[in-house]
Amino acid sequence: MTQQLQAAYKELEDRYETLNRKLQETNIELRQSLGEKERLSSYLNNILENLNSGVIVIDIEGRVKLFNRAAERILKFPASRIINKKYSDFFDIAEQIRGCLETLESGRVFTEEEKVVTNADGSLFNIGFSTSLLRAPDGEIIGAVEVFYDLTKLKKLEREMARVSTLAALGRMAATIAHEIRNPLGGISGFAALLSKDIDDDDPRKRLVSKITKGVSNLNRIVNGLLDFTREPKLEPIPTSFPELIDEVVDNIAHESQYSDIVIERDIDEAVEKQEVDRDSFKQILSNLINNAMQASANGGKVRIVLKQSDSRVRLEIIDTGIGITEDNINRIFDPFFTTRERGTGLGLAIVKKLVNAQGGSIFAESGGSNKGARFVISLPKG
C-alpha cells in the first residue's frame, strides 16, 4: 500500500509539473497576445488621432466614445468636454441631418452628404460627412461612427469659380458694348471740336460745347476702362525693386494729388529682394490703391504703406484711416461696376485684382466697418 501511495503521489507530482509548465506557457502566450493587442490598439488610435478628417464614435445610448484631434480642430470642442456626453447635446440642429445619431436610430447610412453645424464659437459652417453602424463580432449593433471634413475652403472656391464665370460673361458683353460705343463717341468728339472752332470764346454756347466734350471724355474713360478689364494683360516680368517702385509712385501721387494734407507713412523692409513682376502694371496697381486710400482719408487723414517678406511670400499693405468699408460691401468691392463713389466707374479695383492675379498674387480687403479705415493686402510669391 505504501508503494502504491508513493507511486500515486509521484504520478500526481508529475501531472502537477506538467500542468504548471503548461500554465506558464499559456501565461506567456497570453501576455504576448495582450501585448500585441495593446500595440495594435495603440497603432489604430495613432492613425485615428492623425487623420485629417474628424471622427466621432457613439455607443448604443448615443454617448460620444471617441472624438479625435481633427474633430477637435474642425469643431473647436475639446475632447474632454465631449467624451461620454450625448451626441445630441452638441451636434443636433433642428431640421438638419443628425449624422451618426440618425444612423444609430434609423439604420440609415450616409455617404458623402453635406450639413451645416455650429462649432464652439457659435459659427455656422458646412461639413461633408459619411456614417456607418458599428457591430460586434456576433452582428449586434454597438454604436455608430461619423467621419467628416470641413467644406469651408471648397465652398469658397465654388463661389469664386461662379464669380469668375459671371465676370467672364460680363467681360465679353462689356467688350462688345465698348467697341460699339467707341465709334459714335469719336464722331461726337469730332463734331464738338468743329463746333468749338466755329464759336467765339465769349459766346455762351461755347460752354455748352465744352460740356459735350467733357461728357465724351468721361464716356471714353469708361470705355477704356471696360477694354482694360476685358483685355488679357500682356506682362513682361523684369526684376523690380519694390521699395524703389513704391517711392516713385508715392512721389508722383504726392506731387499731383489735391490731398496735400494727407500724411503718407512708409514701413518698408529694404531687405526685400527684387521681384519678377511687370513693372508698368504693378505701378498701375499701386497708383490705384494709394489714390483710393488718399481719397478715402481726405481731411487730414493718414495712409500707411507696409512692405515685408517671409520665407516664401512678399506682402504689401495699403492702410488708410478713412471712411472704411461696410460689411455688405467688403465682398463686392472687386466686382466690376460696383462703386460707392458718385463719379466712380467701378472698374478700378476690378482691374487691380485682375492684374494682381495675372502676376501670380492675391489681393483682399479688410475693414472694421464705417469710419474705421480699410486695409488692402497684396500677397505675391517670393522671387
Summary of the structure (lengths in Angstrom):
residues: 383
radius of gyration: 36.0
end to end distance: 103.0
largest distance: 155.9
contacts: 1042
relative contact order: 0.06
helix: 49%
strand: 21%
